[in-house]
Amino acid sequence: MITFTVYKLHFTSPLHISDQRDDGSISMKTIQSDTLYAALVSCLAKIGQEIPDNGDLGFTLSSMFPYYQEKSDSAPIYFLPMPFQTHLPQLKDVSKAKLVKKVQWVDSALYSSVLQGKQFFDGTDEHLPHIHGSYLTMQTFPADNDEFVQSEVAQRVFLESRTGRKDALPYYIDRITFRDKSGLYFVAAGNLEPLNKALAVLAQEGLGTDRHVGFGSFEYSTDTLTIETPSEADFQVALSMLIPDSEDQLHHLLASDRVAYDFARRGGWITTYPYNTLRKNAIYAFLPGSVFCKVDSLDVVGCIVNLSPVIEAKSHIHPIWRNGKSLMLPIKLS
């Protein structure tokens, strides 16, 4: 059993989360742990907080995951990423395969069964009625079965005064909104004092892009989340973006043909003046939900790397930390 501190973010304005393509017409629906950590480091730097030389603030975050909450006094349903699977379920009704394939999120009440290696759809239709789009939950969900994380593409224009063009230039922005009192949450472990200080600043600034026009504003509160974990397991599932701290650790993580993972390129533009025309160095990181061989008894695996580029011979700008330390949960594979 493990208990995390939960930070629930309820967005009071639309949210846009850019991906690597910088295409405003498409927004991601979650924020990864390394992006959130970088935003928190920036907030602490702005209020004069000293950042350690290694970039480690003493806490580890999960990525941000969705939660559904109907009313302010309702109990939230916390969703966690369905682990990547190497074993495909054997469905009685193969016509339901697409329905099962869409499931990306499992509620925390069922997640202990996931960690115990339970296959929800093997030889039974018991859980099929509890699939709501990309979510699996047996708890009360919207009666109309709509996705509570909603996406809407809106048209906007660049004005002549900003672009120097004679005609306004239209463009499109994907606006993410959350139904009822829902939003995104993350869990954290370690020394939470600097996290609390940074999050108070971040709530004033907002998350995501287009914050200058009011996007990404949020309110937040705290909660706890307890997850039943298996006492013995040979594998671990990542809840955060993961960058192995050495080649040896990477080999250990992948030392089985039963591991299952995906990864993404991490980098992007520098946002600090006068370097905001430069790109950070890039690195690849494993995604949350990836399943690896267990690394000893560690609950946190990975490292923090500096993506600051060299702008002149033997010259660097300030450190740009990319946190690849991941919270890990033990998981049995059936």
DRENDO-738424 format. One record per residue (C-alpha): residue in one letter; x, y, z. Coordinates in pm, whole numbers, padded with zeros to 5 digits, always signed. Layout:
N
AXYZ ...
***
This chain:
334
M+00000+00000+00000 I+00124+00348-00084 T-00032+00686-00009 F+00039+00994-00220 T-00041+01359-00170 V-00275+01468-00449 Y-00287+01816-00605 K-00617+01873-00786 L-00626+02149-01047 H-00965+02276-01161 F-00927+02505-01460 T-01138+02820-01460 S-01055+02904-01823 P-00976+02699-02136 L-00644+02519-02153 H-00411+02467-02448 I-00113+02233-02422 S+00125+02242-02717 D+00288+01932-02854 Q+00614+01895-03044 R+00450+02003-03370 D+00356+02350-03239 D+00020+02308-03412 G-00230+02530-03233 S-00527+02341-03378 I-00431+02035-03169 S-00390+02039-02792 M-00266+01763-02569 K-00508+01670-02290 T-00254+01607-02016 I+00064+01774-01896 Q+00371+01559-01845 S+00571+01558-01523 D+00885+01711-01676 T+00687+02005-01819 L+00513+02067-01487 Y+00840+02043-01296 A+01006+02296-01530 A+00716+02538-01473 L+00753+02502-01095 V+01130+02561-01111 S+01067+02876-01316 C+00816+03001-01058 L+01062+02953-00773 A+01335+03133-00968 K+01102+03428-01027 I+01045+03479-00654 G+01416+03456-00577 Q+01426+03099-00450 E+01769+02945-00495 I+01765+02643-00726 P+02006+02362-00630 D+02302+02309-00862 N+02165+01970-00969 G+01813+02100-01028 D+01665+01867-00766 L+01406+02042-00547 G+01360+01737-00325 F+01024+01611-00455 T+00908+01386-00737 L+00590+01436-00939 S+00368+01215-01146 S+00244+01344-01478 M-00095+01514-01471 F-00391+01279-01507 P-00765+01348-01542 Y-01015+01330-01261 Y-01395+01351-01280 Q-01594+01536-01015 E-01959+01629-01057 K-02002+01882-00775 S-01778+02060-00526 D-01884+01822-00249 S-01873+01507-00467 A-01597+01251-00430 P-01353+01278-00723 I-01277+00980-00945 Y-00902+00974-01001 F-00782+00808-01320 L-00441+00650-01374 P-00283+00545-01706 M-00357+00193-01822 P-00016+00021-01828 F+00117-00070-02170 Q+00043-00437-02222 T+00226-00710-02408 H-00069-00946-02354 L-00388-00891-02554 P-00721-00989-02396 Q-00914-01282-02541 L-01261-01137-02595 K-01573-01350-02626 D-01718-01088-02857 V-01444-00974-03095 S-01667-00691-03217 K-01589-00520-02885 A-01215-00509-02960 K-01219-00143-03069 L-01413-00050-02754 V-01152-00217-02534 K-00861-00073-02733 K-00979+00282-02658 V-00933+00242-02282 Q-00644+00461-02170 W-00744+00539-01811 V-00845+00322-01515 D-00993+00465-01196 S-00790+00439-00877 A-01040+00195-00719 L-00965-00060-00994 Y-00597+00019-01023 S-00493-00217-00744 S-00638-00499-00957 V-00431-00373-01251 L-00117-00385-01037 Q-00205-00741-00928 G-00201-00845-01294 K-00576-00878-01347 Q-00687-00883-01711 F-01026-00711-01710 F-01150-00835-02047 D-01018-01192-02066 G-01302-01438-02126 T-01569-01217-01968 D-01782-00920-02057 E-01811-00811-01693 H-01630-00478-01737 L-01743-00387-02088 P-02048-00186-01966 H-01814+00022-01750 I-01609+00156-02042 H-01687+00524-02098 G-01491+00630-02405 S-01126+00611-02299 Y-01212+00564-01928 L-01279+00247-01728 T-01467+00299-01403 M-01743+00124-01208 Q-01823+00446-01023 T-02097+00695-01110 F-02015+00867-01437 P-02200+01119-01660 A-02528+00960-01767 D-02485+01068-02130 N-02144+00896-02138 D-01973+01205-02284 E-01602+01256-02237 F-01562+01500-01949 V-01238+01635-02099 Q-01371+01824-02398 S-01193+01973-02698 E-01317+02261-02916 V-01127+02426-03201 A-01186+02803-03219 Q-01078+03050-03484 R-00871+03356-03393 V-00675+03616-03588 F-00336+03785-03577 L-00397+04160-03599 E-00208+04389-03838 S-00062+04588-03549 R+00119+04276-03429 T+00214+04113-03760 G+00270+04409-03994 R+00035+04249-04249 K-00233+04448-04426 D-00490+04176-04368 A-00571+03988-04049 L-00422+03638-04049 P-00661+03369-03919 Y-00541+03075-03716 Y-00698+02805-03502 I-00658+02713-03138 D-00774+02394-02967 R-00939+02480-02636 I-00957+02209-02368 T-01229+02243-02104 F-01337+02018-01818 R-01693+01926-01742 D-01851+02005-01403 K-01582+02030-01133 S-01336+01803-01312 G-00977+01879-01407 L-00625+01741-01393 Y-00435+01617-01091 F-00089+01495-01003 V+00058+01311-00707 A+00381+01399-00534 A+00628+01250-00288 G+00924+01394-00099 N+00976+01741+00049 L+00658+01923-00056 E+00742+02265+00094 P+00906+02406-00224 L+00630+02246-00432 N+00360+02425-00233 K+00543+02755-00264 A+00590+02718-00640 L+00234+02602-00707 A+00092+02911-00535 V+00284+03123-00789 L+00193+02899-01083 A-00177+02934-00999 Q-00141+03309-01058 E+00044+03263-01387 G-00151+02971-01533 L-00045+02661-01726 G-00002+02588-02094 T+00017+02834-02384 D-00183+03153-02455 R-00174+03249-02088 H-00153+03614-02199 V-00516+03590-02316 G-00637+03415-02004 F-00586+03049-02090 G-00473+02798-01827 S-00603+02969-01513 F-00675+02725-01232 E-00766+02677-00869 Y-00614+02391-00673 S-00668+02188-00359 T-00500+01889-00198 D-00618+01539-00119 T-00468+01196-00056 L-00475+00885-00272 T-00403+00538-00138 I-00326+00257-00382 E-00300-00110-00286 T+00020-00249-00434 P+00141-00610-00458 S+00389-00714-00190 E+00605-00892-00445 A+00649-00802-00811 D+00923-00827-01070 F+00806-00527-01271 Q+00727-00159-01220 V+00497+00085-01399 A+00601+00450-01441 L+00370+00734-01336 S+00600+01005-01474 M+00831+01074-01766 L+01140+00861-01713 I+01500+00925-01818 P+01732+00644-01695 D+02030+00770-01495 S+02281+00546-01673 E+02320+00298-01955 D+02337+00020-01695 Q+02003+00125-01548 L+01850+00136-01895 H+01968-00219-01965 H+01823-00334-01633 L+01487-00167-01701 L+01460-00343-02038 A+01601-00681-01933 S+01290-00880-02021 D+01085-00944-02333 R+00774-00867-02122 V+00846-00498-02076 A+00618-00262-02270 Y+00685+00106-02324 D+00659+00412-02542 F+00871+00727-02546 A+00866+01086-02665 R+01119+01347-02766 R+01153+01622-02506 G+01292+01964-02585 G+01125+02275-02725 W+01195+02646-02727 I+01368+02836-02450 T+01127+03086-02293 T+01381+03303-02109 Y+01475+03637-02266 P+01709+03694-02452 Y+01744+03327-02546 N+01384+03268-02655 T+01481+03229-03021 L+01688+02922-02933 R+01588+02562-02885 K+01684+02350-02589 N+01885+02038-02641 A+01659+01736-02692 I+01636+01403-02516 Y+01401+01106-02531 A+01202+00998-02225 F+00974+00704-02152 L+00605+00783-02114 P+00386+00719-01808 G+00227+00376-01825 S+00549+00215-01946 V+00625-00116-01774 F+00983-00209-01684 C+01180-00463-01487 K+01193-00361-01122 V+01501-00169-01012 D+01580-00307-00667 S+01320-00167-00425 L+01331+00188-00560 D+01004+00385-00567 V+01172+00661-00772 V+01383+00583-01078 G+01564+00813-01322 C+01754+01140-01319 I+01740+01513-01391 V+01929+01637-01696 N+02036+01982-01813 L+01916+02066-02166 S+02091+02404-02181 P+02250+02446-02528 V+02595+02579-02605 I+02544+02919-02771 E+02912+02999-02828 A+03234+02806-02798 K+03260+02690-02436 S+02966+02912-02339 H+02636+02802-02182 I+02323+02987-02072 H+02155+02916-01739 P+02067+02550-01665 I+01744+02421-01818 W+01639+02124-01611 R+01439+01835-01754 N+01321+01609-01475 G+01327+01244-01574 K+01276+01106-01222 S+00965+00891-01216 L+00740+00763-00941 M+00712+00387-00984 L+00453+00134-00869 P+00516-00243-00850 I+00307-00445-01095 K+00259-00815-01159 L+00223-00931-01516 S-00023-01212-01577 
***
